[in-house]
Amino acid sequence: MESNDKQQPKGAGSGKKPGRQLNFYWVYAIVAMLLLTMAMLGDTAGKKQLQWSEFKELAKAGHIAEVSHDGAFASIHYDKAYSDSLRLGKDEPSFLPQAYGRADATMNIPVGEIYQTELKELQEKHGFAVRYEPPNEWGGQILSWVIFLGLMVIVWMFLMRRLGGGPAGGGQIFNIGKSKAQLFEKGQGTDVTFEDVAGVDGAKEELQEIVDFLKSPDKYTELGAKIPKGALLVGPPGTGKTLLAKAVAGEAQVPFFSLSGSDFVEMFVGVGASRVRDLFKQAKEKSPAIIFIDEIDAIGRARGKNANFGSNDERENTLNQLLTEMDGFGTNSGVIILAATNRADILDKALMRAGRFDRQIYVDMPDVNERKFIFDVHLRPIKTDTSVDVEFLSKQTPGFSGADIANVCNEAALFAARKGRKLVTHQDFLDAVDRIIGGLEKRSKIISAQEKNTIAFHEAGHAVVSWLVEFASPLVKVSIVPRGQSLGAAWYLPEERAITTTEQIFDEMCASLGGRAAEEIMFGKISTGALSDLEKVTKQAYAMVSVYGLNERIGNRSYYDSRGESTFTKPYSEETARIIDEEVSAVIERAYARAKEILKDNKDKLEALAQSLLDNEVIFKEDVQRILGARPFGEPPLLVETAVTSVDDEDSAGQTPAADAEPAEDVAGKDNPVA
């Protein structure tokens, strides 16, 4: 139940190429390098380094005017005439403090008393001035400290931008406690409206009322009504919870703050609670306003559970602050909280109470009529021909969520484009459904003749048993073409029922075990190809015995823990656990014996169906009906002339499947432990 992907970022497609932005870090680096170079060169840049012999010759010639030294290093100043002759008397720019003034040359005084004595003799004989003065190093020291502090500031700014999340996150570490919520005002930022949401009319009605209250509060307040403080959207993944929130953001003419529960989680202590406070502070300043927290279970888990196994105190502090802000001592008038989760069973009870979330809106899997409306939404941007029947597709996809239907439409368009068609046909949608349920066909996979024969009888066993028992899902198609990790598959169309009886579950188990039973009857041995069948049957048997109370020996008791509070303990004794295991084994073996009995009585039909599979690789309901005759118990009225949604597959030998190709629920509800 996704809306059309027609939303584009502002400025997209305008044809203007964004200019390249200057990275000031490079400027800082270049300036620092220049300063360091100039500091190292200092006043010695361009100055001649005299040797002691050269100095004596210049002194004897009368060209030395002054010598300044510190006992080891000397600055030489020529007389004006000689300096002019060398053209060194012109003014030169000085960017740095001079350690020894504007010297004409420099010289290292050799070590030893003899050189000091010789220097004094030259001074007395030729009359130049000699001064002893320590070097002026203040300029160089100051410069080195300035450069060091400058580099530290640059590094600090860089680290603060990283820790603060960059310019979008405030750019400073001091903003790490600020809220990361994205703000939409007056519907800007999203073009999703309630018209783009289909299949959840009840949820839309309740959210539409909240939007209407914000637009026209007098209509309700005149009667003394108060606006709900919060609404919690609960439902399986892909049913449109976030899409509903986007529609509220598009419809409401009030500020809309959107963020995820994980945005409150941070490695620093106190950051989560600080972000909660800042979020509500911003919302109060812009009230009336709506806050939407997606995946609220990231911070809303029940407190105090499994305290000795890595309990996160910081997460609990964040939840405590959220509870206080939602309905604490202070007031949050005009601020409405929307939240979404598919894990409502693990949320804290204090978070779920009235006054915080006044409304809990369950967004369930769509039924056949709702799927039709969802298909209408997702088919808007797709170019289809007249062969596409929306009603047929809606009946074809029980158990599909809105996200699954969006995927079907997209895959159908990809199939059509891959085949070079200008329009998407009905067959493209059928191929898309098969692709999503069973995986991509692998006709190039190498399978030996013996393996192919085993697969054919395995799938034929599924087909025969499901055709001849009363409550098994109606068969649509059988294939021995490898798909994904499966070597073969049987497609069924599960009945959409709200409750399931013991007989219905048992018949489904018999159909699932028909493949292994056929292998044993025809070859006298079994293979690893029934892995997914055994996994499904085991789950169903345990659900019958320990969850639904459908076993006489266990009685009317259920050990199902909907809130997950008994993770490390069992709510029954070791004796009861032994009885449960015995009853589960008995149920499975009884179903297997019944499947074998049905196949033995119809062995000729099993062989004919398997041979048809070997010849054609894929057979349909009509072919099965021609070989086996009409179903003894008839077809459900809603399922006549419909197509595939559930797959009973044979896994490749010795290989654990990544996922069963059975998205449709065939037993009582999404949260049903029977998968």
MIKE-402395 format. One line per 10 residues: number of its first residue (from 0); for each residue x, y, z of C-alpha. Coordinates in steps of 0.2 Angstrom, whole numbers, plus 5000, padded with zeros to 4 digits. Example, Ala and Ser with C-alpha at 12.3 -4.5 7.8 and 13.67 -1.06 7.14 Angstrom:
<recs>
0) 5062:4978:5039 | 5068:4995:5036 .
</recs>
This chain:
<recs>
0) 5000:5000:5000 | 5013:5012:4994 | 5009:5028:4985 | 5015:5031:4967 | 5034:5037:4967 | 5030:5053:4959 | 5038:5064:4972 | 5054:5072:4967 | 5066:5083:4976 | 5065:5102:4974 .
10) 5075:5108:4960 | 5077:5091:4952 | 5077:5091:4933 | 5079:5110:4932 | 5094:5108:4921 | 5106:5119:4932 | 5122:5110:4937 | 5126:5115:4955 | 5143:5124:4956 | 5157:5116:4964 .
20) 5159:5122:4982 | 5176:5128:4989 | 5183:5116:5003 | 5190:5128:5015 | 5200:5115:5023 | 5212:5115:5008 | 5214:5134:5011 | 5218:5132:5029 | 5231:5119:5024 | 5239:5129:5011 .
30) 5240:5144:5023 | 5247:5134:5037 | 5261:5127:5025 | 5266:5144:5019 | 5267:5150:5037 | 5278:5136:5042 | 5289:5138:5027 | 5291:5157:5030 | 5295:5153:5048 | 5308:5140:5044 .
40) 5317:5152:5032 | 5315:5167:5043 | 5327:5182:5040 | 5340:5171:5032 | 5330:5170:5016 | 5341:5177:5002 | 5356:5181:5013 | 5373:5176:5009 | 5382:5165:5021 | 5400:5171:5023 .
50) 5415:5160:5027 | 5428:5166:5040 | 5441:5169:5026 | 5429:5179:5016 | 5424:5190:5031 | 5443:5193:5034 | 5445:5199:5016 | 5430:5211:5017 | 5436:5218:5034 | 5453:5221:5027 .
60) 5446:5230:5012 | 5435:5241:5024 | 5418:5235:5018 | 5412:5229:5035 | 5402:5242:5045 | 5395:5232:5059 | 5395:5215:5066 | 5382:5208:5078 | 5385:5192:5086 | 5380:5180:5100 .
70) 5396:5171:5101 | 5392:5158:5087 | 5381:5166:5074 | 5384:5184:5067 | 5375:5196:5056 | 5386:5206:5045 | 5381:5224:5039 | 5391:5232:5025 | 5395:5250:5023 | 5384:5260:5012 .
80) 5395:5261:4997 | 5399:5243:4996 | 5380:5239:4999 | 5374:5250:4985 | 5387:5242:4974 | 5380:5225:4977 | 5362:5232:4975 | 5357:5226:4991 | 5351:5243:4998 | 5334:5243:4991 .
90) 5319:5240:5002 | 5313:5222:5004 | 5297:5217:5011 | 5297:5209:5027 | 5282:5198:5032 | 5290:5190:5047 | 5298:5197:5063 | 5317:5199:5060 | 5328:5190:5072 | 5344:5200:5068 .
100) 5337:5216:5060 | 5340:5219:5041 | 5358:5211:5040 | 5367:5210:5023 | 5375:5193:5026 | 5377:5180:5040 | 5391:5170:5046 | 5395:5156:5058 | 5409:5161:5069 | 5421:5146:5071 .
110) 5423:5138:5088 | 5439:5143:5098 | 5447:5157:5107 | 5459:5161:5093 | 5444:5166:5082 | 5437:5178:5095 | 5454:5186:5097 | 5456:5187:5078 | 5439:5196:5077 | 5444:5208:5090 .
120) 5460:5212:5081 | 5451:5215:5065 | 5439:5227:5074 | 5453:5237:5081 | 5463:5238:5065 | 5449:5242:5053 | 5437:5251:5064 | 5420:5242:5062 | 5408:5241:5076 | 5406:5224:5085 .
130) 5391:5222:5096 | 5386:5207:5107 | 5367:5205:5108 | 5357:5189:5110 | 5346:5185:5096 | 5328:5192:5096 | 5318:5176:5096 | 5302:5183:5102 | 5295:5184:5084 | 5299:5166:5080 .
140) 5292:5160:5096 | 5276:5170:5094 | 5274:5164:5076 | 5276:5146:5081 | 5263:5147:5095 | 5251:5156:5083 | 5253:5142:5070 | 5251:5128:5083 | 5235:5136:5090 | 5229:5139:5072 .
150) 5231:5120:5068 | 5223:5115:5084 | 5208:5126:5080 | 5206:5118:5063 | 5207:5101:5069 | 5194:5105:5083 | 5182:5112:5070 | 5184:5097:5060 | 5181:5085:5074 | 5166:5095:5080 .
160) 5158:5094:5063 | 5160:5076:5063 | 5153:5073:5080 | 5139:5085:5078 | 5133:5077:5062 | 5139:5090:5050 | 5130:5106:5046 | 5114:5098:5045 | 5116:5091:5062 | 5121:5108:5070 .
170) 5139:5106:5066 | 5145:5107:5084 | 5146:5094:5098 | 5135:5106:5108 | 5120:5102:5097 | 5121:5084:5099 | 5107:5084:5111 | 5096:5093:5098 | 5081:5084:5090 | 5084:5077:5073 .
180) 5066:5078:5068 | 5062:5083:5050 | 5050:5097:5049 | 5036:5099:5037 | 5025:5114:5037 | 5009:5118:5028 | 5010:5101:5019 | 5026:5106:5011 | 5039:5092:5008 | 5027:5078:5004 .
190) 5014:5076:4990 | 5006:5061:4998 | 4988:5063:5003 | 4974:5052:5009 | 4969:5049:4991 | 4986:5040:4988 | 4982:5028:5003 | 4970:5014:4999 | 4964:4998:5008 | 4964:5005:5026 .
200) 4948:5015:5027 | 4946:5013:5045 | 4963:5020:5049 | 4961:5034:5037 | 4945:5039:5045 | 4952:5040:5062 | 4967:5050:5056 | 4956:5061:5045 | 4947:5065:5061 | 4963:5071:5069 .
210) 4967:5082:5054 | 4950:5089:5054 | 4951:5093:5072 | 4967:5103:5069 | 4959:5112:5054 | 4942:5116:5063 | 4944:5114:5082 | 4928:5124:5086 | 4917:5110:5078 | 4923:5099:5092 .
220) 4927:5110:5107 | 4909:5117:5107 | 4903:5100:5112 | 4916:5099:5126 | 4927:5087:5116 | 4946:5086:5117 | 4958:5081:5104 | 4966:5064:5106 | 4984:5066:5113 | 4991:5052:5102 .
230) 4987:5038:5090 | 4998:5022:5088 | 4998:5013:5071 | 5000:4995:5074 | 5001:4981:5060 | 5012:4969:5050 | 5026:4976:5040 | 5021:4984:5023 | 5003:4988:5027 | 5005:5006:5025 .
240) 5008:5014:5043 | 5022:5026:5037 | 5012:5030:5022 | 4997:5035:5033 | 5009:5047:5042 | 5015:5054:5026 | 4997:5057:5021 | 4993:5066:5038 | 5009:5077:5035 | 5002:5081:5017 .
250) 4984:5084:5023 | 4987:5094:5039 | 4991:5112:5038 | 5001:5112:5054 | 5019:5109:5058 | 5023:5090:5056 | 5039:5083:5065 | 5045:5067:5058 | 5058:5056:5065 | 5063:5038:5069 .
260) 5064:5029:5086 | 5082:5026:5083 | 5086:5045:5081 | 5085:5046:5100 | 5098:5032:5102 | 5116:5039:5105 | 5132:5032:5113 | 5133:5047:5124 | 5124:5047:5141 | 5108:5058:5142 .
270) 5108:5062:5124 | 5091:5053:5121 | 5082:5062:5135 | 5089:5078:5129 | 5083:5075:5111 | 5065:5071:5118 | 5065:5087:5128 | 5071:5097:5113 | 5058:5089:5101 | 5043:5093:5112 .
280) 5050:5111:5115 | 5050:5114:5096 | 5033:5107:5095 | 5026:5118:5109 | 5033:5133:5101 | 5024:5129:5084 | 5008:5121:5092 | 4996:5115:5086 | 5008:5103:5079 | 5010:5084:5075 .
290) 5025:5073:5080 | 5027:5057:5071 | 5039:5043:5078 | 5042:5029:5067 | 5047:5012:5074 | 5044:5018:5091 | 5049:5001:5098 | 5067:5006:5097 | 5065:5016:5113 | 5048:5010:5119 .
300) 5052:4993:5125 | 5045:4987:5141 | 5056:4993:5156 | 5064:4981:5168 | 5064:4965:5157 | 5079:4954:5158 | 5089:4966:5169 | 5103:4954:5171 | 5106:4952:5153 | 5112:4968:5146 .
310) 5098:4980:5151 | 5101:4997:5143 | 5098:5011:5156 | 5101:5024:5143 | 5086:5018:5133 | 5075:5017:5148 | 5080:5035:5153 | 5074:5041:5135 | 5058:5031:5137 | 5055:5039:5154 .
320) 5058:5057:5147 | 5046:5053:5133 | 5032:5047:5145 | 5034:5063:5155 | 5033:5074:5140 | 5018:5065:5133 | 5008:5066:5149 | 5017:5072:5163 | 5016:5086:5176 | 5018:5099:5162 .
330) 5006:5102:5148 | 5008:5099:5130 | 4992:5106:5123 | 4991:5107:5105 | 5004:5093:5102 | 4998:5077:5095 | 5009:5061:5094 | 5008:5049:5080 | 5019:5033:5081 | 5020:5017:5071 .
340) 5027:5000:5075 | 5025:4981:5071 | 5030:4976:5088 | 5016:4982:5099 | 5017:4967:5110 | 5034:4973:5117 | 5030:4991:5121 | 5029:4997:5139 | 5012:4997:5147 | 5014:5015:5153 .
350) 5017:5020:5135 | 5001:5012:5129 | 4989:5019:5141 | 4975:5032:5137 | 4981:5049:5139 | 4997:5045:5130 | 4991:5035:5115 | 4972:5037:5116 | 4969:5028:5100 | 4978:5012:5094 .
360) 4974:5009:5076 | 4977:4992:5069 | 4982:4992:5051 | 4979:4974:5045 | 4983:4964:5029 | 4971:4970:5016 | 4956:4959:5011 | 4951:4956:4993 | 4941:4972:4991 | 4955:4982:4999 .
370) 4968:4974:4987 | 4958:4980:4972 | 4959:4998:4978 | 4977:4996:4982 | 4980:4990:4964 | 4971:5005:4957 | 4983:5016:4966 | 4999:5007:4960 | 4992:5005:4942 | 4990:5024:4940 .
380) 5008:5027:4933 | 5009:5010:4924 | 5004:5009:4905 | 4993:4993:4904 | 4983:4986:4890 | 4965:4980:4891 | 4969:4962:4896 | 4974:4968:4914 | 4959:4963:4926 | 4961:4972:4943 .
390) 4948:4961:4951 | 4957:4945:4945 | 4973:4952:4952 | 4965:4956:4969 | 4958:4938:4970 | 4975:4931:4965 | 4985:4939:4979 | 4978:4934:4996 | 4990:4938:5010 | 4999:4951:5001 .
400) 5002:4968:5009 | 5002:4984:5001 | 5021:4984:4999 | 5019:4967:4991 | 5006:4973:4978 | 5017:4988:4974 | 5031:4976:4971 | 5020:4965:4960 | 5016:4981:4949 | 5034:4986:4948 .
410) 5040:4968:4943 | 5026:4967:4930 | 5032:4983:4922 | 5050:4977:4922 | 5045:4960:4914 | 5036:4970:4900 | 5051:4982:4898 | 5063:4967:4897 | 5052:4959:4883 | 5052:4975:4873 .
420) 5033:4978:4875 | 5026:4996:4875 | 5012:4991:4887 | 5011:4979:4902 | 5000:4964:4899 | 4990:4952:4911 | 5003:4939:4908 | 5017:4951:4915 | 5007:4952:4931 | 5006:4933:4932 .
430) 5025:4931:4929 | 5028:4945:4942 | 5018:4935:4956 | 5027:4919:4952 | 5043:4928:4953 | 5039:4936:4970 | 5032:4920:4977 | 5044:4907:4971 | 5059:4916:4964 | 5067:4918:4947 .
440) 5066:4903:4936 | 5083:4893:4934 | 5080:4883:4918 | 5099:4881:4916 | 5102:4872:4933 | 5109:4855:4930 | 5098:4841:4937 | 5101:4823:4934 | 5087:4812:4927 | 5085:4803:4943 .
450) 5083:4819:4953 | 5071:4826:4941 | 5060:4810:4942 | 5061:4811:4961 | 5055:4830:4960 | 5041:4826:4949 | 5034:4812:4960 | 5037:4824:4975 | 5026:4838:4968 | 5014:4826:4961 .
460) 5011:4819:4978 | 5007:4836:4985 | 4995:4839:4971 | 4986:4822:4973 | 4984:4824:4992 | 4978:4842:4991 | 4966:4838:4978 | 4958:4824:4987 | 4957:4831:5005 | 4942:4842:5009 .
470) 4951:4857:5018 | 4967:4859:5009 | 4970:4875:4998 | 4965:4873:4980 | 4979:4869:4968 | 4982:4881:4954 | 4999:4875:4946 | 5013:4863:4948 | 5030:4865:4941 | 5047:4856:4942 .
480) 5056:4870:4935 | 5069:4876:4948 | 5065:4893:4956 | 5077:4902:4968 | 5083:4888:4980 | 5068:4877:4976 | 5069:4862:4964 | 5050:4861:4961 | 5034:4870:4967 | 5016:4868:4969 .
490) 5005:4884:4969 | 4990:4885:4979 | 4976:4898:4982 | 4973:4898:5001 | 4956:4902:5007 | 4955:4919:5017 | 4947:4913:5033 | 4947:4922:5050 | 4947:4906:5060 | 4954:4888:5057 .
500) 4947:4872:5063 | 4957:4856:5068 | 4951:4847:5053 | 4957:4861:5041 | 4975:4862:5049 | 4976:4843:5049 | 4971:4842:5030 | 4985:4855:5027 | 4997:4845:5036 | 4992:4830:5025 .
510) 4995:4840:5009 | 5012:4846:5015 | 5018:4828:5019 | 5011:4821:5002 | 5028:4824:4993 | 5038:4814:5006 | 5024:4801:5006 | 5025:4799:4987 | 5044:4797:4987 | 5043:4783:5000 .
520) 5029:4774:4990 | 5037:4775:4973 | 5055:4773:4977 | 5055:4765:4994 | 5066:4779:5001 | 5065:4797:5006 | 5076:4812:5002 | 5081:4829:5010 | 5069:4838:4998 | 5055:4839:5010 .
530) 5064:4851:5022 | 5052:4866:5021 | 5037:4854:5021 | 5043:4846:5038 | 5047:4864:5045 | 5029:4870:5041 | 5021:4854:5048 | 5031:4854:5064 | 5026:4872:5067 | 5007:4868:5064 .
540) 5008:4853:5075 | 5016:4862:5090 | 5003:4876:5087 | 4989:4864:5088 | 4995:4856:5104 | 5003:4870:5114 | 4995:4886:5107 | 4977:4883:5101 | 4972:4870:5114 | 4966:4858:5100 .
550) 4973:4842:5108 | 4963:4832:5120 | 4977:4826:5130 | 4984:4844:5134 | 4966:4850:5135 | 4960:4868:5135 | 4977:4876:5138 | 4988:4888:5128 | 5006:4891:5132 | 5008:4905:5119 .
560) 5017:4920:5126 | 5011:4935:5116 | 5022:4947:5125 | 5038:4937:5125 | 5040:4938:5144 | 5045:4919:5146 | 5060:4920:5135 | 5071:4909:5146 | 5058:4899:5155 | 5044:4888:5150 .
570) 5027:4890:5158 | 5025:4871:5160 | 5034:4857:5168 | 5046:4844:5161 | 5032:4831:5161 | 5020:4843:5151 | 5035:4846:5139 | 5037:4827:5136 | 5018:4825:5133 | 5018:4840:5121 .
580) 5032:4832:5111 | 5023:4815:5111 | 5007:4823:5105 | 5016:4833:5091 | 5024:4817:5085 | 5008:4808:5085 | 4999:4821:5075 | 5012:4822:5062 | 5014:4803:5060 | 4995:4802:5059 .
590) 4995:4815:5045 | 5009:4806:5036 | 5000:4789:5037 | 4984:4797:5030 | 4994:4805:5015 | 5002:4788:5011 | 4985:4779:5012 | 4978:4792:4999 | 4992:4790:4988 | 4992:4771:4988 .
600) 4973:4771:4984 | 4977:4783:4969 | 4994:4776:4964 | 4989:4776:4945 | 4984:4794:4946 | 5000:4799:4955 | 5010:4791:4941 | 5000:4799:4927 | 5002:4816:4935 | 5021:4814:4938 .
610) 5023:4808:4920 | 5014:4824:4914 | 5025:4834:4924 | 5041:4826:4916 | 5034:4829:4899 | 5028:4847:4901 | 5038:4853:4917 | 5023:4864:4921 | 5005:4859:4923 | 4989:4869:4928 .
620) 4973:4866:4937 | 4964:4860:4921 | 4978:4847:4918 | 4976:4840:4936 | 4957:4840:4934 | 4958:4830:4918 | 4969:4817:4926 | 4961:4816:4944 | 4944:4821:4940 | 4934:4835:4949 .
630) 4938:4838:4967 | 4927:4827:4978 | 4922:4842:4989 | 4920:4855:4976 | 4928:4873:4975 | 4925:4888:4987 | 4914:4900:4977 | 4927:4915:4979 | 4941:4905:4973 | 4934:4899:4956 .
640) 4944:4905:4941 | 4958:4913:4951 | 4976:4910:4951 | 4992:4907:4962 | 4997:4914:4978 | 5005:4900:4989 | 5019:4889:4985 | 5023:4872:4992 | 5041:4869:4986 | 5054:4856:4986 .
650) 5070:4862:4993 | 5086:4857:4985 | 5094:4842:4993 | 5104:4845:5008 | 5102:4864:5007 | 5092:4875:5019 | 5081:4887:5010 | 5083:4906:5013 | 5064:4908:5015 | 5049:4897:5011 .
660) 5039:4903:4995 | 5023:4905:5005 | 5019:4923:5008 | 5001:4920:5009 | 4994:4915:5027 | 4984:4900:5026 | 4979:4899:5045 | 4970:4912:5055 | 4978:4929:5054 | 4995:4937:5053 .
670) 5000:4935:5071 | 4995:4917:5070 | 5010:4905:5076 | 5005:4893:5062 | 5014:4899:5047 .
</recs>
